[in-house]
Amino acid sequence: MKNTIRNLSSLTFLGVMLFAANTTFAQTPADSTTTTSTSTTTTSAGTVSQFSPDTIVVKTTTSADPISYSYTKTTTYVDENGNPVSMETVKSGLPVTVYYDMNGDKMVATKVVVRKTTVADPTAPITQTTTTTSAGTVSQFSPDTIVVKTTTSSDPISYSYTKTTTYVDESGNPVSSEMVKSGAPVTVYYTQDGDKMIATKVIVRKTTTTTTPEP
C-alpha cells in the first residue's frame, strides 16, 4: 500500500514538473535579443534653400554645406507663437527652426517653426551707431543744440540733443542740464545720424582758475 502511494506521488510530481517546463518554454520567444532605441530631439536654425516632396534643405551659419532633413505626415509646422501654419508656407529663402530626431544617419524633422522675415526699406537712411567723443568749450546752448569750440576744428561744432541725453560730472554723477553753459569745458559723446551729430552724453568738466602771482 505504501509503495502504491509513493508511486502515485512520484507520478504527480513528475507531471507538475513537465507542465511547468512546457509552460516556460512556450512563454520564452525564440529570439530573446531586444533592441533599445533612444530618440533625442535637436534643433537647428537657418534659411530654407529647397523644399521637395520629402526633404527640407536648410542653410545654416554653423555648417558650410546645406543640411537635409526628411519629414513625414506627422511633422508639424507652426509660427513663432506656436500657431499651426500650412506646410506650403515653407519655401526657399524663409528663416526656420527645425526640430529633428536622428534615425540612424538620417535626420527626421518633427517640427518646423516658420519665423518672420524682415524686409529692409531700401529708401530708409542708414544710421551710424558708433559713439564718438569730442572735447571743447561750450559757446552756445540753445533749446535743441549744443555748440562747442574745439582745438581740433577751426569752426565750432553743433550737436543736437534729445530727452535721452544725459549730463554728468567727471565722476559720473548726474548734473543739471543748466550746468551746460557758455564757457563750460565739456566732453560730448555723440552718434552720427546721417550728417547730424546727436549728443548722447555730456560730461561737464571743472573749470580751472589760474591766479597771477603778485609782483
Phi and psi restraints in degrees (value plus and minus 20) as a CYANA .aco file:
   2 LYS   PHI     -83.5   -43.5
   2 LYS   PSI     -59.0   -19.0
   3 ASN   PHI     -83.4   -43.4
   3 ASN   PSI     -58.3   -18.3
   4 THR   PHI     -83.1   -43.1
   4 THR   PSI     -62.2   -22.2
   5 ILE   PHI     -84.9   -44.9
   5 ILE   PSI     -61.5   -21.5
   6 ARG   PHI     -82.4   -42.4
   6 ARG   PSI     -62.3   -22.3
   7 ASN   PHI     -82.3   -42.3
   7 ASN   PSI     -61.9   -21.9
   8 LEU   PHI     -84.3   -44.3
   8 LEU   PSI     -59.7   -19.7
   9 SER   PHI     -84.6   -44.6
   9 SER   PSI     -61.5   -21.5
  10 SER   PHI     -84.3   -44.3
  10 SER   PSI     -62.3   -22.3
  11 LEU   PHI     -84.1   -44.1
  11 LEU   PSI     -60.4   -20.4
  12 THR   PHI     -84.0   -44.0
  12 THR   PSI     -64.5   -24.5
  13 PHE   PHI     -82.5   -42.5
  13 PHE   PSI     -61.7   -21.7
  14 LEU   PHI     -83.8   -43.8
  14 LEU   PSI     -59.2   -19.2
  15 GLY   PHI     -85.3   -45.3
  15 GLY   PSI     -60.4   -20.4
  16 VAL   PHI     -84.0   -44.0
  16 VAL   PSI     -62.0   -22.0
  17 MET   PHI     -84.8   -44.8
  17 MET   PSI     -61.3   -21.3
  18 LEU   PHI     -84.2   -44.2
  18 LEU   PSI     -59.4   -19.4
  19 PHE   PHI     -84.7   -44.7
  19 PHE   PSI     -62.5   -22.5
  20 ALA   PHI     -85.8   -45.8
  20 ALA   PSI     -60.2   -20.2
  21 ALA   PHI     -84.8   -44.8
  21 ALA   PSI     -61.0   -21.0
  22 ASN   PHI     -85.4   -45.4
  22 ASN   PSI     -59.3   -19.3
  23 THR   PHI     -85.3   -45.3
  23 THR   PSI     -62.9   -22.9
  24 THR   PHI     -84.3   -44.3
  24 THR   PSI     -61.5   -21.5
  25 PHE   PHI     -83.1   -43.1
  25 PHE   PSI     -58.1   -18.1
  26 ALA   PHI     -89.8   -49.8
  26 ALA   PSI     -52.1   -12.1
  27 GLN   PHI    -104.8   -64.8
  27 GLN   PSI     -35.1     4.9
  28 THR   PHI    -108.5   -68.5
  28 THR   PSI     101.1   141.1
  29 PRO   PHI     -87.9   -47.9
  29 PRO   PSI     136.8   176.8
  30 ALA   PHI     -81.8   -41.8
  30 ALA   PSI     -59.3   -19.3
  31 ASP   PHI    -136.7   -96.7
  31 ASP   PSI      87.1   127.1
  32 SER   PHI    -109.5   -69.5
  32 SER   PSI     -14.6    25.4
  33 THR   PHI     -99.4   -59.4
  33 THR   PSI     106.1   146.1
  34 THR   PHI    -137.1   -97.1
  34 THR   PSI     128.8   168.8
  35 THR   PHI    -132.2   -92.2
  35 THR   PSI     104.9   144.9
  36 THR   PHI    -119.8   -79.8
  36 THR   PSI     104.4   144.4
  37 SER   PHI    -131.6   -91.6
  37 SER   PSI     115.4   155.4
  38 THR   PHI    -129.9   -89.9
  38 THR   PSI     126.0   166.0
  39 SER   PHI    -147.6  -107.6
  39 SER   PSI      93.8   133.8
  40 THR   PHI    -136.3   -96.3
  40 THR   PSI     101.6   141.6
  41 THR   PHI    -102.7   -62.7
  41 THR   PSI     111.4   151.4
  42 THR   PHI    -143.5  -103.5
  42 THR   PSI     134.6   174.6
  43 THR   PHI    -136.9   -96.9
  43 THR   PSI     133.3   173.3
  44 SER   PHI    -170.6  -130.6
  44 SER   PSI     112.3   152.3
  45 ALA   PHI    -130.6   -90.6
  45 ALA   PSI     125.4   165.4
  46 GLY   PHI     158.7   198.7
  46 GLY   PSI    -179.7  -139.7
  47 THR   PHI    -141.9  -101.9
  47 THR   PSI     113.4   153.4
  48 VAL   PHI     -86.3   -46.3
  48 VAL   PSI     107.7   147.7
  49 SER   PHI    -128.0   -88.0
  49 SER   PSI     -40.3    -0.3
  50 GLN   PHI    -179.2  -139.2
  50 GLN   PSI     121.4   161.4
  51 PHE   PHI    -156.2  -116.2
  51 PHE   PSI      76.9   116.9
  52 SER   PHI    -117.5   -77.5
  52 SER   PSI     156.5   196.5
  53 PRO   PHI     -79.8   -39.8
  53 PRO   PSI     -37.7     2.3
  54 ASP   PHI    -158.4  -118.4
  54 ASP   PSI     -14.9    25.1
  55 THR   PHI    -161.2  -121.2
  55 THR   PSI     121.5   161.5
  56 ILE   PHI    -133.1   -93.1
  56 ILE   PSI     104.2   144.2
  57 VAL   PHI    -128.0   -88.0
  57 VAL   PSI     104.9   144.9
  58 VAL   PHI    -144.8  -104.8
  58 VAL   PSI     114.0   154.0
  59 LYS   PHI    -111.9   -71.9
  59 LYS   PSI     110.3   150.3
  60 THR   PHI    -143.6  -103.6
  60 THR   PSI     144.6   184.6
  61 THR   PHI    -103.6   -63.6
  61 THR   PSI     -31.1     8.9
  62 THR   PHI    -114.9   -74.9
  62 THR   PSI     -26.9    13.1
  63 SER   PHI    -155.5  -115.5
  63 SER   PSI     116.9   156.9
  64 ALA   PHI     -90.2   -50.2
  64 ALA   PSI     -51.2   -11.2
  65 ASP   PHI    -122.3   -82.3
  65 ASP   PSI     126.4   166.4
  66 PRO   PHI     -79.3   -39.3
  66 PRO   PSI     130.3   170.3
  67 ILE   PHI    -128.7   -88.7
  67 ILE   PSI     113.2   153.2
  68 SER   PHI    -121.4   -81.4
  68 SER   PSI     112.5   152.5
  69 TYR   PHI    -141.6  -101.6
  69 TYR   PSI     115.5   155.5
  70 SER   PHI    -102.7   -62.7
  70 SER   PSI     136.8   176.8
  71 TYR   PHI    -160.0  -120.0
  71 TYR   PSI     139.3   179.3
  72 THR   PHI    -147.2  -107.2
  72 THR   PSI    -195.3  -155.3
  73 LYS   PHI     -88.3   -48.3
  73 LYS   PSI     -40.7    -0.7
  74 THR   PHI    -111.5   -71.5
  74 THR   PSI     -24.4    15.6
  75 THR   PHI     -85.6   -45.6
  75 THR   PSI     112.0   152.0
  76 THR   PHI    -124.2   -84.2
  76 THR   PSI     132.1   172.1
  77 TYR   PHI    -147.4  -107.4
  77 TYR   PSI     103.0   143.0
  78 VAL   PHI    -156.2  -116.2
  78 VAL   PSI     143.7   183.7
  79 ASP   PHI    -110.3   -70.3
  79 ASP   PSI    -192.9  -152.9
  80 GLU   PHI     -86.1   -46.1
  80 GLU   PSI     -40.5    -0.5
  81 ASN   PHI    -113.3   -73.3
  81 ASN   PSI     -17.9    22.1
  82 GLY   PHI      67.8   107.8
  82 GLY   PSI     -14.1    25.9
  83 ASN   PHI    -101.2   -61.2
  83 ASN   PSI     115.9   155.9
  84 PRO   PHI     -81.2   -41.2
  84 PRO   PSI     120.6   160.6
  85 VAL   PHI    -150.2  -110.2
  85 VAL   PSI     143.2   183.2
  86 SER   PHI     -94.0   -54.0
  86 SER   PSI     124.7   164.7
  87 MET   PHI     -86.1   -46.1
  87 MET   PSI     -36.4     3.6
  88 GLU   PHI     -87.9   -47.9
  88 GLU   PSI     -36.5     3.5
  89 THR   PHI     -95.5   -55.5
  89 THR   PSI     -35.3     4.7
  90 VAL   PHI    -101.7   -61.7
  90 VAL   PSI      84.1   124.1
  91 LYS   PHI    -161.7  -121.7
  91 LYS   PSI     150.2   190.2
  92 SER   PHI     -77.9   -37.9
  92 SER   PSI     115.3   155.3
  93 GLY   PHI      71.6   111.6
  93 GLY   PSI     -25.0    15.0
  94 LEU   PHI    -107.5   -67.5
  94 LEU   PSI     113.2   153.2
  95 PRO   PHI     -96.5   -56.5
  95 PRO   PSI     111.7   151.7
  96 VAL   PHI    -159.3  -119.3
  96 VAL   PSI     140.4   180.4
  97 THR   PHI    -140.7  -100.7
  97 THR   PSI     103.0   143.0
  98 VAL   PHI    -124.9   -84.9
  98 VAL   PSI     104.8   144.8
  99 TYR   PHI    -116.4   -76.4
  99 TYR   PSI     106.6   146.6
 100 TYR   PHI    -162.8  -122.8
 100 TYR   PSI     138.7   178.7
 101 ASP   PHI    -135.1   -95.1
 101 ASP   PSI     129.8   169.8
 102 MET   PHI    -108.8   -68.8
 102 MET   PSI     106.8   146.8
 103 ASN   PHI    -141.4  -101.4
 103 ASN   PSI      68.8   108.8
 104 GLY   PHI      51.1    91.1
 104 GLY   PSI    -142.6  -102.6
 105 ASP   PHI    -122.2   -82.2
 105 ASP   PSI      -1.9    38.1
 106 LYS   PHI    -130.0   -90.0
 106 LYS   PSI     113.9   153.9
 107 MET   PHI    -119.4   -79.4
 107 MET   PSI      98.9   138.9
 108 VAL   PHI    -129.8   -89.8
 108 VAL   PSI      97.8   137.8
 109 ALA   PHI     -90.3   -50.3
 109 ALA   PSI     107.5   147.5
 110 THR   PHI    -121.0   -81.0
 110 THR   PSI     -51.5   -11.5
 111 LYS   PHI    -169.3  -129.3
 111 LYS   PSI     119.9   159.9
 112 VAL   PHI    -142.8  -102.8
 112 VAL   PSI      98.1   138.1
 113 VAL   PHI    -115.6   -75.6
 113 VAL   PSI      96.8   136.8
 114 VAL   PHI    -109.1   -69.1
 114 VAL   PSI      95.7   135.7
 115 ARG   PHI    -114.1   -74.1
 115 ARG   PSI     141.4   181.4
 116 LYS   PHI     -95.0   -55.0
 116 LYS   PSI     126.5   166.5
 117 THR   PHI    -118.2   -78.2
 117 THR   PSI     121.8   161.8
 118 THR   PHI    -126.6   -86.6
 118 THR   PSI     104.5   144.5
 119 VAL   PHI    -122.5   -82.5
 119 VAL   PSI     100.7   140.7
 120 ALA   PHI     -98.0   -58.0
 120 ALA   PSI     119.1   159.1
 121 ASP   PHI    -103.3   -63.3
 121 ASP   PSI      92.5   132.5
 122 PRO   PHI     -85.2   -45.2
 122 PRO   PSI     -39.2     0.8
 123 THR   PHI    -109.8   -69.8
 123 THR   PSI     -28.2    11.8
 124 ALA   PHI     -93.3   -53.3
 124 ALA   PSI     121.0   161.0
 125 PRO   PHI     -90.1   -50.1
 125 PRO   PSI     127.1   167.1
 126 ILE   PHI    -104.1   -64.1
 126 ILE   PSI     107.5   147.5
 127 THR   PHI    -124.9   -84.9
 127 THR   PSI     105.9   145.9
 128 GLN   PHI    -103.9   -63.9
 128 GLN   PSI     113.3   153.3
 129 THR   PHI    -133.8   -93.8
 129 THR   PSI      -9.0    31.0
 130 THR   PHI     -94.7   -54.7
 130 THR   PSI     106.8   146.8
 131 THR   PHI    -106.0   -66.0
 131 THR   PSI     112.3   152.3
 132 THR   PHI    -144.5  -104.5
 132 THR   PSI     134.9   174.9
 133 THR   PHI    -137.1   -97.1
 133 THR   PSI     132.5   172.5
 134 SER   PHI    -169.0  -129.0
 134 SER   PSI     112.1   152.1
 135 ALA   PHI    -131.0   -91.0
 135 ALA   PSI     123.4   163.4
 136 GLY   PHI    -199.7  -159.7
 136 GLY   PSI    -178.4  -138.4
 137 THR   PHI    -143.1  -103.1
 137 THR   PSI     113.8   153.8
 138 VAL   PHI     -86.4   -46.4
 138 VAL   PSI     109.3   149.3
 139 SER   PHI    -129.3   -89.3
 139 SER   PSI     -39.5     0.5
 140 GLN   PHI    -179.7  -139.7
 140 GLN   PSI     120.9   160.9
 141 PHE   PHI    -155.7  -115.7
 141 PHE   PSI      76.6   116.6
 142 SER   PHI    -116.8   -76.8
 142 SER   PSI     156.5   196.5
 143 PRO   PHI     -79.4   -39.4
 143 PRO   PSI     -37.7     2.3
 144 ASP   PHI    -158.5  -118.5
 144 ASP   PSI     -14.9    25.1
 145 THR   PHI    -161.0  -121.0
 145 THR   PSI     121.1   161.1
 146 ILE   PHI    -133.5   -93.5
 146 ILE   PSI     103.9   143.9
 147 VAL   PHI    -126.9   -86.9
 147 VAL   PSI     104.3   144.3
 148 VAL   PHI    -144.2  -104.2
 148 VAL   PSI     114.9   154.9
 149 LYS   PHI    -112.0   -72.0
 149 LYS   PSI     110.1   150.1
 150 THR   PHI    -143.1  -103.1
 150 THR   PSI     144.6   184.6
 151 THR   PHI    -104.0   -64.0
 151 THR   PSI     -30.8     9.2
 152 THR   PHI    -114.3   -74.3
 152 THR   PSI     -28.3    11.7
 153 SER   PHI    -155.6  -115.6
 153 SER   PSI     117.4   157.4
 154 SER   PHI     -92.8   -52.8
 154 SER   PSI     -47.8    -7.8
 155 ASP   PHI    -121.7   -81.7
 155 ASP   PSI     125.7   165.7
 156 PRO   PHI     -80.4   -40.4
 156 PRO   PSI     130.4   170.4
 157 ILE   PHI    -129.5   -89.5
 157 ILE   PSI     113.2   153.2
 158 SER   PHI    -121.3   -81.3
 158 SER   PSI     112.2   152.2
 159 TYR   PHI    -141.2  -101.2
 159 TYR   PSI     114.3   154.3
 160 SER   PHI    -102.3   -62.3
 160 SER   PSI     136.5   176.5
 161 TYR   PHI    -160.3  -120.3
 161 TYR   PSI     139.2   179.2
 162 THR   PHI    -148.2  -108.2
 162 THR   PSI    -195.0  -155.0
 163 LYS   PHI     -87.9   -47.9
 163 LYS   PSI     -40.4    -0.4
 164 THR   PHI    -111.2   -71.2
 164 THR   PSI     -24.4    15.6
 165 THR   PHI     -86.1   -46.1
 165 THR   PSI     112.7   152.7
 166 THR   PHI    -126.4   -86.4
 166 THR   PSI     132.1   172.1
 167 TYR   PHI    -146.8  -106.8
 167 TYR   PSI     104.1   144.1
 168 VAL   PHI    -157.1  -117.1
 168 VAL   PSI     143.4   183.4
 169 ASP   PHI    -110.1   -70.1
 169 ASP   PSI    -192.4  -152.4
 170 GLU   PHI     -87.4   -47.4
 170 GLU   PSI     -39.6     0.4
 171 SER   PHI    -111.3   -71.3
 171 SER   PSI     -21.3    18.7
 172 GLY   PHI      70.0   110.0
 172 GLY   PSI     -13.7    26.3
 173 ASN   PHI    -102.3   -62.3
 173 ASN   PSI     116.9   156.9
 174 PRO   PHI     -81.1   -41.1
 174 PRO   PSI     121.4   161.4
 175 VAL   PHI    -151.0  -111.0
 175 VAL   PSI     145.2   185.2
 176 SER   PHI     -93.8   -53.8
 176 SER   PSI     127.8   167.8
 177 SER   PHI     -84.3   -44.3
 177 SER   PSI     -37.1     2.9
 178 GLU   PHI     -89.3   -49.3
 178 GLU   PSI     -34.5     5.5
 179 MET   PHI     -90.9   -50.9
 179 MET   PSI     -41.2    -1.2
 180 VAL   PHI    -103.6   -63.6
 180 VAL   PSI      79.0   119.0
 181 LYS   PHI    -160.1  -120.1
 181 LYS   PSI     149.4   189.4
 182 SER   PHI     -76.5   -36.5
 182 SER   PSI     110.9   150.9
 183 GLY   PHI      74.5   114.5
 183 GLY   PSI     -31.3     8.7
 184 ALA   PHI     -98.8   -58.8
 184 ALA   PSI     110.8   150.8
 185 PRO   PHI     -96.5   -56.5
 185 PRO   PSI     112.6   152.6
 186 VAL   PHI    -158.6  -118.6
 186 VAL   PSI     139.3   179.3
 187 THR   PHI    -140.2  -100.2
 187 THR   PSI     103.3   143.3
 188 VAL   PHI    -125.4   -85.4
 188 VAL   PSI     104.4   144.4
 189 TYR   PHI    -115.8   -75.8
 189 TYR   PSI     107.2   147.2
 190 TYR   PHI    -163.8  -123.8
 190 TYR   PSI     139.9   179.9
 191 THR   PHI    -138.0   -98.0
 191 THR   PSI     132.2   172.2
 192 GLN   PHI    -115.2   -75.2
 192 GLN   PSI     102.0   142.0
 193 ASP   PHI    -138.4   -98.4
 193 ASP   PSI      71.8   111.8
 194 GLY   PHI      49.7    89.7
 194 GLY   PSI    -141.5  -101.5
 195 ASP   PHI    -122.7   -82.7
 195 ASP   PSI      -3.8    36.2
 196 LYS   PHI    -129.7   -89.7
 196 LYS   PSI     114.7   154.7
 197 MET   PHI    -123.8   -83.8
 197 MET   PSI     101.1   141.1
 198 ILE   PHI    -130.9   -90.9
 198 ILE   PSI     101.4   141.4
 199 ALA   PHI     -92.9   -52.9
 199 ALA   PSI     106.4   146.4
 200 THR   PHI    -120.5   -80.5
 200 THR   PSI     -51.3   -11.3
 201 LYS   PHI    -169.6  -129.6
 201 LYS   PSI     119.7   159.7
 202 VAL   PHI    -143.7  -103.7
 202 VAL   PSI      99.4   139.4
 203 ILE   PHI    -116.2   -76.2
 203 ILE   PSI      98.9   138.9
 204 VAL   PHI    -111.4   -71.4
 204 VAL   PSI      94.2   134.2
 205 ARG   PHI    -111.7   -71.7
 205 ARG   PSI     140.1   180.1
 206 LYS   PHI     -93.5   -53.5
 206 LYS   PSI     125.2   165.2
 207 THR   PHI    -107.3   -67.3
 207 THR   PSI     121.9   161.9
 208 THR   PHI    -123.8   -83.8
 208 THR   PSI     107.6   147.6
 209 THR   PHI    -122.5   -82.5
 209 THR   PSI     105.3   145.3
 210 THR   PHI    -119.0   -79.0
 210 THR   PSI     115.4   155.4
 211 THR   PHI    -128.2   -88.2
 211 THR   PSI     116.8   156.8
 212 THR   PHI    -110.2   -70.2
 212 THR   PSI     101.2   141.2
 213 PRO   PHI     -84.4   -44.4
 213 PRO   PSI     123.3   163.3
 214 GLU   PHI     -90.2   -50.2
 214 GLU   PSI     123.1   163.1
